[in-house]
Structure formats: C-alpha cells, structure tokens
Amino acid sequence: MVKTIKNQNRELYQCEECGLKYESKEIAEKCQAWCNEHKSCNLDIIKNAVKDL
C-alpha cells in the first residue's frame, strides 16, 4: 500500500519501495508494484514523479 503525504496544501502518494512521490494514487501503486516485482524503477512510471519542493 502506498503512503499518503500532505505536502504544501496538496496530497501526494509515495511508493514505499523507492520513495518517489506522485500526485496520482494509481501511478504510485503501479510504481510500487513494479518496484516490488523487479527491484528496479520503470522510466515510463517514474517520469510522472513529483519533485520535492
């Protein structure tokens, strides 16, 4: 299950495997599933990550 984070008046979802954050819970869940299965990151998924401010 992805972690929900409140950040600068918005809600982000964090992959608990790699730590990347997303605005979409669905994409964060895809990231976490990929990380769990492959023990790596998928460039098509992580391009949607939100930069920490």
C-alpha distance matrix in Angstrom:
0.0 3.8 6.6 9.5 12.9 16.3 18.7 22.3 22.1 19.2 15.5 13.4 9.9 9.3 8.1 7.7 10.1 12.9 12.5 13.6 13.2 13.6 15.2 13.4 9.9 10.9 12.1 9.2 7.1 10.5 10.9 8.0 9.3 12.7 12.3 11.2 14.1 16.7 16.2 17.4 16.9 18.1 20.7 20.3 16.7 17.2 20.4 18.3 17.0 18.4 20.9 20.7 23.7
3.8 0.0 3.8 6.6 9.7 13.2 15.2 18.9 18.9 15.9 12.3 9.9 6.2 5.6 5.3 6.0 9.0 10.9 9.7 10.3 9.5 10.1 11.9 10.7 7.6 9.5 10.0 6.6 6.2 9.7 9.3 7.2 9.8 12.5 11.9 11.9 15.0 16.9 16.1 16.5 15.3 16.6 18.6 18.4 14.6 14.6 17.6 15.3 13.6 14.7 17.2 16.9 20.0
6.6 3.8 0.0 3.8 6.5 10.2 12.4 16.2 16.4 13.8 10.4 8.3 5.6 5.0 6.7 6.6 10.3 11.7 9.3 10.4 9.0 10.3 11.8 11.7 9.2 12.0 12.4 8.9 9.6 13.1 12.1 10.3 13.3 15.7 14.5 14.8 18.2 19.8 18.4 18.7 17.4 18.9 20.6 20.6 16.8 16.1 18.8 16.4 14.1 14.2 16.2 15.2 17.9
9.5 6.6 3.8 0.0 3.8 6.9 9.7 13.2 12.9 10.4 6.9 5.9 4.7 6.3 9.3 10.1 13.7 14.4 11.6 11.7 9.1 9.7 9.9 10.4 8.5 12.0 12.8 9.9 11.3 14.7 14.1 13.1 16.1 18.4 17.6 18.2 21.4 22.9 21.6 21.5 19.7 20.9 22.0 21.6 17.9 17.1 19.2 16.3 14.1 13.4 15.6 14.4 16.5
12.9 9.7 6.5 3.8 0.0 3.8 6.2 9.8 10.2 8.4 5.7 5.1 6.0 7.2 10.8 11.6 15.0 14.9 11.4 11.4 8.6 9.8 10.0 11.8 10.9 14.6 14.7 11.9 14.1 17.1 16.0 15.4 18.7 20.5 19.3 20.4 23.7 24.7 23.1 22.6 20.6 21.9 22.5 22.5 18.9 17.5 19.2 16.4 13.7 12.1 13.5 11.7 13.3
16.3 13.2 10.2 6.9 3.8 0.0 3.8 6.8 6.6 5.7 4.7 6.2 8.8 10.6 14.3 15.3 18.7 18.2 14.6 14.1 11.0 11.5 10.7 13.0 13.0 16.7 16.9 14.7 17.1 20.1 19.1 18.9 22.1 23.8 22.8 24.1 27.3 28.2 26.6 25.9 23.6 24.7 24.9 24.7 21.3 19.7 20.8 17.8 15.3 12.9 14.1 12.0 12.4
18.7 15.2 12.4 9.7 6.2 3.8 0.0 3.8 5.7 5.3 6.1 6.8 10.0 11.3 15.0 16.4 19.3 18.1 14.4 13.4 10.3 11.1 10.4 13.6 14.4 18.0 17.4 15.5 18.5 20.9 19.5 19.8 23.3 24.4 23.2 25.0 28.1 28.6 26.9 25.6 23.1 24.1 23.8 23.8 20.7 18.7 19.3 16.6 13.9 10.9 11.3 8.9 8.8
22.3 18.9 16.2 13.2 9.8 6.8 3.8 0.0 3.8 5.6 8.2 9.7 13.3 14.9 18.6 20.1 22.9 21.4 17.7 16.4 13.3 13.6 12.3 15.7 17.1 20.6 20.0 18.5 21.7 23.9 22.5 23.2 26.6 27.5 26.6 28.6 31.5 31.8 30.2 28.6 25.9 26.7 25.9 25.8 23.0 20.9 20.9 18.2 15.9 12.4 12.4 10.2 8.6
22.1 18.9 16.4 12.9 10.2 6.6 5.7 3.8 0.0 3.8 7.0 9.8 13.4 15.8 19.6 21.3 24.3 23.2 19.7 18.2 14.7 14.3 12.1 15.1 16.3 19.8 19.9 18.7 21.6 24.0 23.2 23.8 27.0 28.3 27.7 29.5 32.4 33.0 31.7 30.3 27.5 28.0 27.4 26.8 23.9 22.3 22.3 19.1 17.3 14.2 15.0 13.3 12.1
19.2 15.9 13.8 10.4 8.4 5.7 5.3 5.6 3.8 0.0 3.8 6.5 10.2 12.9 16.6 18.7 21.6 20.6 17.3 15.5 11.8 10.8 8.4 11.3 12.7 16.1 16.2 15.2 18.0 20.3 19.8 20.6 23.6 24.9 24.6 26.3 29.1 29.8 28.7 27.3 24.5 24.7 24.2 23.4 20.4 19.2 19.2 15.9 14.3 11.5 13.2 12.2 12.0
15.5 12.3 10.4 6.9 5.7 4.7 6.1 8.2 7.0 3.8 0.0 3.8 6.9 10.0 13.6 15.6 18.7 18.2 15.0 13.6 9.9 8.9 6.9 9.0 9.5 13.2 13.6 12.2 14.7 17.4 17.0 17.4 20.3 22.0 21.7 23.2 26.0 26.9 26.0 24.9 22.3 22.7 22.7 21.9 18.6 17.6 18.3 14.9 13.2 11.2 13.4 12.6 13.4
13.4 9.9 8.3 5.9 5.1 6.2 6.8 9.7 9.8 6.5 3.8 0.0 3.8 6.6 10.1 12.5 15.3 14.5 11.5 9.9 6.2 5.5 4.9 7.2 7.7 11.2 10.9 9.1 12.0 14.4 13.5 14.1 17.2 18.6 18.1 19.8 22.6 23.4 22.3 21.2 18.5 19.1 19.2 18.7 15.2 14.1 15.2 11.9 9.9 8.4 10.9 10.4 12.2
9.9 6.2 5.6 4.7 6.0 8.8 10.0 13.3 13.4 10.2 6.9 3.8 0.0 3.8 6.8 9.3 12.2 12.0 9.5 8.4 5.4 5.1 6.2 6.7 5.6 8.9 8.7 6.0 8.5 11.3 10.5 10.5 13.6 15.3 14.9 16.3 19.1 20.1 19.2 18.4 16.1 16.8 17.6 17.1 13.4 12.7 14.6 11.6 9.7 9.6 12.3 12.2 14.8
9.3 5.6 5.0 6.3 7.2 10.6 11.3 14.9 15.8 12.9 10.0 6.6 3.8 0.0 3.8 6.0 8.7 8.5 5.8 5.6 4.2 6.3 8.9 9.5 8.3 10.8 9.7 6.1 8.6 11.0 9.1 8.6 12.2 13.5 12.2 13.8 16.9 17.6 16.2 15.5 13.6 15.0 16.2 16.5 12.8 11.5 14.1 11.9 9.3 9.7 11.8 11.4 14.6
8.1 5.3 6.7 9.3 10.8 14.3 15.0 18.6 19.6 16.6 13.6 10.1 6.8 3.8 0.0 3.8 5.5 5.9 5.1 5.6 6.4 8.2 11.4 11.1 9.4 10.7 9.2 5.6 7.0 8.8 6.4 5.1 8.9 10.0 8.5 10.0 13.1 13.9 12.5 12.2 10.7 12.5 14.3 14.9 11.2 10.3 13.7 12.2 10.0 11.7 13.6 13.8 17.3
7.7 6.0 6.6 10.1 11.6 15.3 16.4 20.1 21.3 18.7 15.6 12.5 9.3 6.0 3.8 0.0 3.8 6.0 5.4 8.0 9.3 11.7 14.7 14.5 12.4 13.8 12.8 9.1 9.5 11.6 9.3 6.7 10.1 11.6 9.2 9.6 13.2 14.3 12.2 12.8 12.4 14.9 17.1 18.1 14.6 13.6 17.0 15.9 13.4 14.7 16.1 15.6 19.0
10.1 9.0 10.3 13.7 15.0 18.7 19.3 22.9 24.3 21.6 18.7 15.3 12.2 8.7 5.5 3.8 0.0 3.8 5.9 8.4 10.9 13.3 16.7 16.4 14.6 15.2 13.6 10.3 10.6 11.5 8.6 6.1 9.0 9.5 6.2 7.0 10.6 11.0 8.5 9.4 9.6 12.6 15.2 16.7 13.6 12.6 16.3 16.0 13.7 15.7 16.9 16.8 20.5
12.9 10.9 11.7 14.4 14.9 18.2 18.1 21.4 23.2 20.6 18.2 14.5 12.0 8.5 5.9 6.0 3.8 0.0 3.8 5.7 9.1 11.9 15.6 15.9 14.9 15.7 13.3 10.4 11.8 12.1 8.5 7.7 10.9 10.2 7.1 9.4 12.4 11.7 9.1 8.4 7.8 11.0 12.8 14.8 12.0 10.1 13.6 13.8 11.2 13.2 13.8 14.1 17.8
12.5 9.7 9.3 11.6 11.4 14.6 14.4 17.7 19.7 17.3 15.0 11.5 9.5 5.8 5.1 5.4 5.9 3.8 0.0 3.8 6.5 9.9 13.4 14.3 13.6 15.2 13.1 9.8 11.9 13.1 9.8 9.2 12.9 12.9 10.3 12.4 15.6 15.3 12.9 12.1 10.8 13.4 14.6 16.2 13.1 10.8 13.8 13.2 10.0 11.0 11.5 11.0 14.7
13.6 10.3 10.4 11.7 11.4 14.1 13.4 16.4 18.2 15.5 13.6 9.9 8.4 5.6 5.6 8.0 8.4 5.7 3.8 0.0 3.8 6.9 10.5 11.8 11.9 13.3 10.6 8.1 11.1 11.7 8.5 9.3 12.9 12.6 10.9 13.6 16.3 15.8 14.0 12.3 9.9 11.7 12.1 13.4 10.3 7.6 10.3 9.5 6.2 7.5 8.6 9.2 12.9
13.2 9.5 9.0 9.1 8.6 11.0 10.3 13.3 14.7 11.8 9.9 6.2 5.4 4.2 6.4 9.3 10.9 9.1 6.5 3.8 0.0 3.8 7.1 8.9 9.4 11.6 9.4 7.0 10.6 11.9 9.6 10.6 14.1 14.5 13.4 15.9 18.6 18.6 17.2 15.6 12.9 13.9 14.1 14.4 11.1 9.0 10.9 8.8 5.5 5.6 7.7 8.1 11.4
13.6 10.1 10.3 9.7 9.8 11.5 11.1 13.6 14.3 10.8 8.9 5.5 5.1 6.3 8.2 11.7 13.3 11.9 9.9 6.9 3.8 0.0 3.8 5.4 6.9 8.9 6.9 5.8 9.5 10.6 9.4 11.2 14.1 14.5 14.5 17.0 19.2 19.4 18.7 17.0 13.9 13.9 13.8 13.2 9.8 8.7 9.8 6.7 4.9 5.4 8.8 10.2 12.9
15.2 11.9 11.8 9.9 10.0 10.7 10.4 12.3 12.1 8.4 6.9 4.9 6.2 8.9 11.4 14.7 16.7 15.6 13.4 10.5 7.1 3.8 0.0 3.8 6.6 9.0 8.1 8.1 11.3 12.7 12.4 14.1 16.7 17.5 17.9 20.1 22.2 22.7 22.3 20.6 17.4 17.0 16.6 15.4 12.3 11.8 12.0 8.3 7.7 7.0 10.5 11.7 13.6
13.4 10.7 11.7 10.4 11.8 13.0 13.6 15.7 15.1 11.3 9.0 7.2 6.7 9.5 11.1 14.5 16.4 15.9 14.3 11.8 8.9 5.4 3.8 0.0 3.8 5.4 5.4 6.4 8.7 10.1 10.8 12.5 14.4 15.6 16.7 18.5 20.3 21.2 21.3 19.9 16.9 16.1 16.2 14.4 11.3 11.9 12.5 8.9 9.3 9.9 13.6 15.1 17.2
9.9 7.6 9.2 8.5 10.9 13.0 14.4 17.1 16.3 12.7 9.5 7.7 5.6 8.3 9.4 12.4 14.6 14.9 13.6 11.9 9.4 6.9 6.6 3.8 0.0 3.8 5.5 5.1 6.2 8.7 9.8 10.5 12.2 14.2 15.2 16.3 18.4 19.8 20.0 19.2 16.8 16.4 17.4 15.8 12.3 13.1 14.7 11.4 11.3 12.2 15.7 16.6 19.1
10.9 9.5 12.0 12.0 14.6 16.7 18.0 20.6 19.8 16.1 13.2 11.2 8.9 10.8 10.7 13.8 15.2 15.7 15.2 13.3 11.6 8.9 9.0 5.4 3.8 0.0 3.8 5.5 5.2 6.3 8.7 10.0 10.6 12.4 14.3 15.4 16.7 18.2 19.1 18.3 15.9 14.8 16.0 13.8 10.7 12.6 14.1 11.2 12.1 14.0 17.6 19.1 21.8
12.1 10.0 12.4 12.8 14.7 16.9 17.4 20.0 19.9 16.2 13.6 10.9 8.7 9.7 9.2 12.8 13.6 13.3 13.1 10.6 9.4 6.9 8.1 5.4 5.5 3.8 0.0 3.8 5.3 5.0 6.1 8.6 9.8 10.5 12.2 14.2 15.4 16.2 16.9 15.5 12.6 11.4 12.3 10.4 7.0 8.8 10.4 7.8 8.8 11.3 14.8 16.8 19.7
9.2 6.6 8.9 9.9 11.9 14.7 15.5 18.5 18.7 15.2 12.2 9.1 6.0 6.1 5.6 9.1 10.3 10.4 9.8 8.1 7.0 5.8 8.1 6.4 5.1 5.5 3.8 0.0 3.8 5.4 5.0 6.2 8.6 9.9 10.4 12.2 14.3 15.2 15.2 14.2 11.8 11.8 13.2 12.3 8.5 9.0 11.5 9.2 8.5 10.7 13.8 15.1 18.2
7.1 6.2 9.6 11.3 14.1 17.1 18.5 21.7 21.6 18.0 14.7 12.0 8.5 8.6 7.0 9.5 10.6 11.8 11.9 11.1 10.6 9.5 11.3 8.7 6.2 5.2 5.3 3.8 0.0 3.8 5.4 5.1 6.1 8.6 9.8 10.5 12.3 14.1 14.6 14.4 12.7 12.6 14.8 13.7 10.2 11.6 14.4 12.3 12.1 14.5 17.6 18.7 21.9
10.5 9.7 13.1 14.7 17.1 20.1 20.9 23.9 24.0 20.3 17.4 14.4 11.3 11.0 8.8 11.6 11.5 12.1 13.1 11.7 11.9 10.6 12.7 10.1 8.7 6.3 5.0 5.4 3.8 0.0 3.8 5.5 5.1 6.1 8.6 9.9 10.7 12.0 13.2 12.5 10.6 9.7 12.0 10.6 7.5 9.9 12.5 11.2 11.8 14.9 18.0 19.7 23.0
10.9 9.3 12.1 14.1 16.0 19.1 19.5 22.5 23.2 19.8 17.0 13.5 10.5 9.1 6.4 9.3 8.6 8.5 9.8 8.5 9.6 9.4 12.4 10.8 9.8 8.7 6.1 5.0 5.4 3.8 0.0 3.8 5.5 5.2 6.1 8.6 10.0 10.4 10.7 9.6 7.4 7.5 9.9 9.6 6.2 7.3 10.6 9.9 9.6 12.8 15.4 17.1 20.6
8.0 7.2 10.3 13.1 15.4 18.9 19.8 23.2 23.8 20.6 17.4 14.1 10.5 8.6 5.1 6.7 6.1 7.7 9.2 9.3 10.6 11.2 14.1 12.5 10.5 10.0 8.6 6.2 5.1 5.5 3.8 0.0 3.8 5.4 5.0 6.0 8.6 10.0 9.7 10.0 9.0 10.2 13.1 13.2 9.9 10.6 14.1 13.3 12.3 15.0 17.3 18.2 21.8
9.3 9.8 13.3 16.1 18.7 22.1 23.3 26.6 27.0 23.6 20.3 17.2 13.6 12.2 8.9 10.1 9.0 10.9 12.9 12.9 14.1 14.1 16.7 14.4 12.2 10.6 9.8 8.6 6.1 5.1 5.5 3.8 0.0 3.8 5.5 5.2 6.2 8.5 9.7 10.5 10.1 10.5 13.9 13.6 10.8 12.5 15.9 15.2 15.0 18.1 20.6 21.8 25.4
12.7 12.5 15.7 18.4 20.5 23.8 24.4 27.5 28.3 24.9 22.0 18.6 15.3 13.5 10.0 11.6 9.5 10.2 12.9 12.6 14.5 14.5 17.5 15.6 14.2 12.4 10.5 9.9 8.6 6.1 5.2 5.4 3.8 0.0 3.8 5.5 5.2 5.8 7.5 7.4 7.0 7.1 10.8 11.0 8.9 10.6 13.9 14.2 14.2 17.6 19.9 21.5 25.2
12.3 11.9 14.5 17.6 19.3 22.8 23.2 26.6 27.7 24.6 21.7 18.1 14.9 12.2 8.5 9.2 6.2 7.1 10.3 10.9 13.4 14.5 17.9 16.7 15.2 14.3 12.2 10.4 9.8 8.6 6.1 5.0 5.5 3.8 0.0 3.8 5.5 5.4 4.8 5.3 5.9 8.0 11.5 12.7 10.5 10.8 14.5 14.9 14.0 17.1 18.8 20.0 23.7
11.2 11.9 14.8 18.2 20.4 24.1 25.0 28.6 29.5 26.3 23.2 19.8 16.3 13.8 10.0 9.6 7.0 9.4 12.4 13.6 15.9 17.0 20.1 18.5 16.3 15.4 14.2 12.2 10.5 9.9 8.6 6.0 5.2 5.5 3.8 0.0 3.8 5.9 5.7 8.1 9.6 11.5 15.1 16.0 13.7 14.4 18.1 18.2 17.2 20.2 21.9 22.7 26.5
14.1 15.0 18.2 21.4 23.7 27.3 28.1 31.5 32.4 29.1 26.0 22.6 19.1 16.9 13.1 13.2 10.6 12.4 15.6 16.3 18.6 19.2 22.2 20.3 18.4 16.7 15.4 14.3 12.3 10.7 10.0 8.6 6.2 5.2 5.5 3.8 0.0 3.8 6.0 8.3 10.1 11.1 15.0 15.6 14.1 15.4 18.8 19.3 19.0 22.3 24.2 25.4 29.2
16.7 16.9 19.8 22.9 24.7 28.2 28.6 31.8 33.0 29.8 26.9 23.4 20.1 17.6 13.9 14.3 11.0 11.7 15.3 15.8 18.6 19.4 22.7 21.2 19.8 18.2 16.2 15.2 14.1 12.0 10.4 10.0 8.5 5.8 5.4 5.9 3.8 0.0 3.8 5.3 7.8 9.1 12.7 14.1 13.2 14.1 17.4 18.6 18.3 21.7 23.2 24.7 28.4
16.2 16.1 18.4 21.6 23.1 26.6 26.9 30.2 31.7 28.7 26.0 22.3 19.2 16.2 12.5 12.2 8.5 9.1 12.9 14.0 17.2 18.7 22.3 21.3 20.0 19.1 16.9 15.2 14.6 13.2 10.7 9.7 9.7 7.5 4.8 5.7 6.0 3.8 0.0 3.8 7.2 9.9 13.2 15.3 13.9 13.8 17.3 18.6 17.5 20.6 21.6 22.6 26.4
17.4 16.5 18.7 21.5 22.6 25.9 25.6 28.6 30.3 27.3 24.9 21.2 18.4 15.5 12.2 12.8 9.4 8.4 12.1 12.3 15.6 17.0 20.6 19.9 19.2 18.3 15.5 14.2 14.4 12.5 9.6 10.0 10.5 7.4 5.3 8.1 8.3 5.3 3.8 0.0 3.8 6.8 9.7 12.3 11.3 10.8 14.1 15.8 14.9 18.1 19.0 20.5 24.3
16.9 15.3 17.4 19.7 20.6 23.6 23.1 25.9 27.5 24.5 22.3 18.5 16.1 13.6 10.7 12.4 9.6 7.8 10.8 9.9 12.9 13.9 17.4 16.9 16.8 15.9 12.6 11.8 12.7 10.6 7.4 9.0 10.1 7.0 5.9 9.6 10.1 7.8 7.2 3.8 0.0 3.8 6.4 8.9 7.8 7.0 10.3 12.1 11.4 14.8 15.9 17.9 21.5
18.1 16.6 18.9 20.9 21.9 24.7 24.1 26.7 28.0 24.7 22.7 19.1 16.8 15.0 12.5 14.9 12.6 11.0 13.4 11.7 13.9 13.9 17.0 16.1 16.4 14.8 11.4 11.8 12.6 9.7 7.5 10.2 10.5 7.1 8.0 11.5 11.1 9.1 9.9 6.8 3.8 0.0 3.8 5.5 5.4 6.2 8.6 10.7 11.2 15.0 16.6 19.1 22.6
20.7 18.6 20.6 22.0 22.5 24.9 23.8 25.9 27.4 24.2 22.7 19.2 17.6 16.2 14.3 17.1 15.2 12.8 14.6 12.1 14.1 13.8 16.6 16.2 17.4 16.0 12.3 13.2 14.8 12.0 9.9 13.1 13.9 10.8 11.5 15.1 15.0 12.7 13.2 9.7 6.4 3.8 0.0 3.8 5.3 5.2 6.0 9.0 10.1 13.6 15.0 18.0 21.2
20.3 18.4 20.6 21.6 22.5 24.7 23.8 25.8 26.8 23.4 21.9 18.7 17.1 16.5 14.9 18.1 16.7 14.8 16.2 13.4 14.4 13.2 15.4 14.4 15.8 13.8 10.4 12.3 13.7 10.6 9.6 13.2 13.6 11.0 12.7 16.0 15.6 14.1 15.3 12.3 8.9 5.5 3.8 0.0 3.8 5.9 5.8 7.8 10.2 13.8 15.9 19.1 22.1
16.7 14.6 16.8 17.9 18.9 21.3 20.7 23.0 23.9 20.4 18.6 15.2 13.4 12.8 11.2 14.6 13.6 12.0 13.1 10.3 11.1 9.8 12.3 11.3 12.3 10.7 7.0 8.5 10.2 7.5 6.2 9.9 10.8 8.9 10.5 13.7 14.1 13.2 13.9 11.3 7.8 5.4 5.3 3.8 0.0 3.8 5.5 6.0 7.7 11.4 14.0 16.8 20.0
17.2 14.6 16.1 17.1 17.5 19.7 18.7 20.9 22.3 19.2 17.6 14.1 12.7 11.5 10.3 13.6 12.6 10.1 10.8 7.6 9.0 8.7 11.8 11.9 13.1 12.6 8.8 9.0 11.6 9.9 7.3 10.6 12.5 10.6 10.8 14.4 15.4 14.1 13.8 10.8 7.0 6.2 5.2 5.9 3.8 0.0 3.8 5.1 5.2 8.9 10.7 13.6 16.9
20.4 17.6 18.8 19.2 19.2 20.8 19.3 20.9 22.3 19.2 18.3 15.2 14.6 14.1 13.7 17.0 16.3 13.6 13.8 10.3 10.9 9.8 12.0 12.5 14.7 14.1 10.4 11.5 14.4 12.5 10.6 14.1 15.9 13.9 14.5 18.1 18.8 17.4 17.3 14.1 10.3 8.6 6.0 5.8 5.5 3.8 0.0 3.8 5.6 8.6 10.3 13.8 16.6
18.3 15.3 16.4 16.3 16.4 17.8 16.6 18.2 19.1 15.9 14.9 11.9 11.6 11.9 12.2 15.9 16.0 13.8 13.2 9.5 8.8 6.7 8.3 8.9 11.4 11.2 7.8 9.2 12.3 11.2 9.9 13.3 15.2 14.2 14.9 18.2 19.3 18.6 18.6 15.8 12.1 10.7 9.0 7.8 6.0 5.1 3.8 0.0 3.8 6.5 9.5 12.7 15.3
17.0 13.6 14.1 14.1 13.7 15.3 13.9 15.9 17.3 14.3 13.2 9.9 9.7 9.3 10.0 13.4 13.7 11.2 10.0 6.2 5.5 4.9 7.7 9.3 11.3 12.1 8.8 8.5 12.1 11.8 9.6 12.3 15.0 14.2 14.0 17.2 19.0 18.3 17.5 14.9 11.4 11.2 10.1 10.2 7.7 5.2 5.6 3.8 0.0 3.8 6.5 9.3 12.4
18.4 14.7 14.2 13.4 12.1 12.9 10.9 12.4 14.2 11.5 11.2 8.4 9.6 9.7 11.7 14.7 15.7 13.2 11.0 7.5 5.6 5.4 7.0 9.9 12.2 14.0 11.3 10.7 14.5 14.9 12.8 15.0 18.1 17.6 17.1 20.2 22.3 21.7 20.6 18.1 14.8 15.0 13.6 13.8 11.4 8.9 8.6 6.5 3.8 0.0 3.8 6.4 8.9
20.9 17.2 16.2 15.6 13.5 14.1 11.3 12.4 15.0 13.2 13.4 10.9 12.3 11.8 13.6 16.1 16.9 13.8 11.5 8.6 7.7 8.8 10.5 13.6 15.7 17.6 14.8 13.8 17.6 18.0 15.4 17.3 20.6 19.9 18.8 21.9 24.2 23.2 21.6 19.0 15.9 16.6 15.0 15.9 14.0 10.7 10.3 9.5 6.5 3.8 0.0 3.8 6.3
20.7 16.9 15.2 14.4 11.7 12.0 8.9 10.2 13.3 12.2 12.6 10.4 12.2 11.4 13.8 15.6 16.8 14.1 11.0 9.2 8.1 10.2 11.7 15.1 16.6 19.1 16.8 15.1 18.7 19.7 17.1 18.2 21.8 21.5 20.0 22.7 25.4 24.7 22.6 20.5 17.9 19.1 18.0 19.1 16.8 13.6 13.8 12.7 9.3 6.4 3.8 0.0 3.8
23.7 20.0 17.9 16.5 13.3 12.4 8.8 8.6 12.1 12.0 13.4 12.2 14.8 14.6 17.3 19.0 20.5 17.8 14.7 12.9 11.4 12.9 13.6 17.2 19.1 21.8 19.7 18.2 21.9 23.0 20.6 21.8 25.4 25.2 23.7 26.5 29.2 28.4 26.4 24.3 21.5 22.6 21.2 22.1 20.0 16.9 16.6 15.3 12.4 8.9 6.3 3.8 0.0
